[in-house]
Amino acid sequence: MTSQLNVDTIVDKAGSGGTNVKIANTSVTVAEGGSGTTNTVQGLAKGWLNFNGTGTVAITDSFNIASITDNSTGDYTNTLSNPMNNSNFCYTALGGNTSGALSVRIENANNRSTTTIDLLSYNTSSQATDFADMNTLFHGDLA
C-alpha cells in the first residue's frame, strides 16, 4: 500500500515560517497545474554564485561554491563545494556593470570539470572585462 501526505503549508515547530524539507533517495514529482509533472530533485539548481568581479574578487552570495579565483582580467574559475556527476552539466552566466553595455558568457571548454568551470567575460567590443555583478547558475546531477 502506498502512502500520500496532503498539506497546504509546512512550517517550523514554532509555526513562524517555512522549514527545510529533506527527501533522501527519493524522486519527487509535483504537478504544475496541468497533467505534466516536474521532478523537483532533478530540477533544483545544484550551485549558484553572485560575485563582484572587479578589484579583489569577492563572493556576494552563493550555494555549493567553495571558491572563486581571479585568473586575469575577465577570467574567473568557480570551484564547486560538491562535485557534479560529470562535466556535461548545464550552466548559465551573466554579468554587467552599472556604467552601461555588457556581454558575458563564456566558459573555456578546456577548463571544465566536475568541480570547476572557467568563466570569461567580455564587453561589447570583445575585450576581456571585469564586471561588478557576475552571476553563475549550475544544473545537472551531483556526484
C-alpha positions, 0 to 999 in steps of 0.5 A: 500500500502506498502512502500520500501526505496532503498539506497546504503549508509546512512550517517550523515547530514554532509555526513562524515560517517555512522549514527545510524539507529533506527527501533522501533517495527519493524522486519527487514529482509535483504537478504544475497545474496541468497533467505534466509533472516536474521532478523537483530533485532533478530540477533544483539548481545544484550551485549558484554564485553572485560575485563582484568581479572587479578589484579583489574578487569577492563572493556576494552570495552563493550555494555549493561554491567553495571558491572563486579565483581571479585568473586575469582580467575577465577570467574567473574559475568557480570551484564547486563545494560538491562535485557534479556527476560529470562535466556535461552539466548545464550552466548559465552566466551573466554579468554587467556593470552599472556604467552601461553595455555588457556581454558575458558568457563564456566558459573555456571548454578546456577548463571544465570539470566536475568541480570547476568551470572557467568563466570569461567575460567580455564587453561589447567590443570583445575585450576581456572585462571585469564586471561588478555583478557576475552571476553563475547558475549550475544544473545537472546531477551531483556526484 
